[in-house]
Amino acid sequence: MGAISIPNALYIKYEEELDSIIKSSTLHWTSYSGYKPIYNNIKTIIHRVMLKYPLIKMNVISFDINKIEKNSAPIKSNIEDIIDRTIYTKFPERVVYGLLRKYGKDTFVNAQVFIEHDHTYEAKKYDLKVEMFHQLNIQSIYRGENFKVNQVGYLSKQSTFGIELADLLLGMVRTIILNERPTSKRSAEKNKLVMELLLDGNCGFLDFAKSITLYEWNEYSNELKAIPFEKYIDVFVSSNMF
């Protein structure tokens, strides 16, 4: 699960150009198989945004569903949907909160949060956009942080480039972490494109990827633990160089 932050002025700068791309083609990293028009569109989006990569931040949480199920066992009798609530409300709130905090006492951040629409975020007893709006603003007060969330909303696929960008980047991060030996044309093409972007000295993707904050939550930890994502990048590049 991941989130990216982009300054509003930068978003507006690229919105018209990149929205025209994402609205004219379907970009799903899970189904990417090297098709040339999709390849070109992905590279255009990544290259354009990475021109200003120091202004873009990304947080990722890698969690173990087995641990969630184990920890929830004593509580499920009281809260039947506790597993879904943990995955679809708590983790999204934490990954976004990490992008908003620690900006310094003389800076105040006004944020708008947009989530790719998925009905799993809108259950009978909870709605992520409502939960996140309240919890993030409460966190700002409780932690003494200098941010305010003005809006949390859902956006559908192909509605704006930010949703597609987050989806692409999260898919690429997952490809790097798993570092699977290609067993199909699809997996081979994914590895090939990620390598191409990482090794492109004119792109900025490598420096951006190194700046990603990766948190792991698994059977070995009871809290979100920051892991140097650069180590994953090193292993991925070493494995796919030859």
Summary of the structure (lengths in Angstrom):
residues: 242
radius of gyration: 18.5
end to end distance: 30.1
largest distance: 55.0
contacts: 699
relative contact order: 0.17
helix: 55%
strand: 16%
